[in-house]
Amino acid sequence: MQVLRITRPGGPEVLDFEERPAPTPGPSELLVRVHATAINRADLLQIRGAYPAPPGVPADVPGLEYAGEVLATGPLARRFKPGDRVMGLVGGGAFAEQLLTHEREALPMPENLDFASAAALPEAYLTAFDALVLQGGLRMGESVLIHAVASGVGSAAAQICRALGARSLGTGRNAEKLSRASAWGVEKTVLCEAPPRFAEAVRQATGGRGVDVALELVGGDYLPETLRAMAPQGRVLLVGLVAGRQASVDLDVLLTRRLRVTGTVLRSRPAEEKMALAQAAERSLLPLFRAGTLTPVVDAVYPMREAREALARMGNNDTVGKLVLRWE
């Protein structure tokens, strides 16, 4: 099988194809023929040498999500059989023609999605669902602030809010991208420049109260503004650090409004937590995809041989939603 591997730390140009033996599934594993994968900022960081793969996955092959077909199953696997269409998250190694995954971490592909659309689903929707619903306790009628709302996770979060009857507001740094957000149910968008100033606009849009939940995908100097945009007892879910790891926070805001800030990552979680998330998503999200209530937002689909160009495009922040790579 072919893999697209990291030859040395650097930019997308350091990726190269290599032929490797096909893996053999363990007792409860699936061997999946990858038809498509999608790229994430974590892949860019891993290629630069700034985000090492967790133990047990290929250290030099990026890729966190996939959609494909089961080729073989381990002797104890019962959920799927060869020929079944599946999708899911992995700790790495999805830039390969074949991969291994535990059967309980794999999700059945909705029948109405093709491989390219399904590949754009796992990372964005499971991240947003886990943060907003499972950890943030999002309820019908609440208001949600979504940063980078035109990103893959941002667009997924907006659609989840709409499906749950929650009101969403979004920020971004590109007016053209923000103009797409109304299609996902976003009621108000705020264009952010440097330094970001959006708290007052958010509070005005919520009658002075602020939002109940914030999906903080940016970090850095966005966090202090996010705290100022929160309603009493608001919940902030810190998912990304695109704007930096450091922030100067007014603790009086945190204290007097009784806010809760939760940091969360998926990639480094124990396998049993990833399995629990996959099962929760299968129960709660997949019926919404089958009904057409939720739809993956795909910016473009590239053949795998053009992966370097796709990664460079992501690095330039030129995308709305997800970029997908397809094996031909």
C-alpha positions, 0 to 999 in steps of 0.5 A: 500500500502507499502512504504519504509520509513526513520525510523531515520537519518542514512545510507540505513540501517534505511529504513524499509517497512510500510503499509499505506492507499492508497491516494485519488487523488485531483481534478487535480491529478493522482493516480499512481501505481508505477512499478519502481523508480530510486535512486538519491543522494538526496535520500541518503542526505534525509535519512541522515537527510541532505536534508528535503523534501519540504512541501506537500510531505511525509517527511519520504519517499524518491524517486524523480521519477517514472514510472507506471500506472494510477489507478484513476484520480481526477474529473478535470483531463483530460490528462490521464485515468486509465490504461495509462502508465506515468512517471515523477518527484515528490518532494518525496514519490516515494519509495511507491507502489502508489503516487499522482501527478498533471496531468500536471507534469506527462509525457506519457511513450514512447511506446518503453520503459519498466517501468525500463528504463522509471523510469531512465529518468525523473530526469536525462534528465529533469535536463540536458535539463532544465540546458543546453537548457532552462537555458543555451541556448545551440545551435548547434555547441557549445562545452560543458563540462560535469562533472561526465559524467558517472553519470545519469545526465552526461550521459543524458547531453552527449546524449542531446548534441549529439542530438542537434549537440553540441560537448561534453567533459567529466570529471570523477574520474574513467577511466573505467567509462570514457571509456563508454562515447564515446558511448554517443557522448563524444569526449574527457574525462579527468580523474580527481584526487585530486585536480582536474586539467582539464582546460588546457586539455579542452582548448587544446581540443578546440583549446585554446578557451575553452567551451561555456557551462559547466554542473557543477555537482560537485561544490567545487574545481571543480568550479575554474577549470571550470571557467578557462576552459570557452570560452569568454561569457561562461555559467556555470550551477551549478547543484550539490555540491558533492565536497563541498559548498565552492570554491575560485574563481578568479574573474578576470577570471569571469570578463574578460571572461564575464562569467555567472554562474547560480545556479539551482535546481528542487525539491524546485521549484513552481509547475507551474515551474515544470509543464512548464518544464514537458510540454517542455520536452514532446515537445522536448525530448519524440520524441527523446526517441520514435525515439531511439535518446535518451536512459536512461542509466541503470546500474542495476535494483534491486527489492525494497526489495534490496533498501538498497543494491542499495543505498549503491552501489550508496554511493560507487560511483560504478555506471554508469548511474542510479540504478532502484528499481522495485516493484514486 
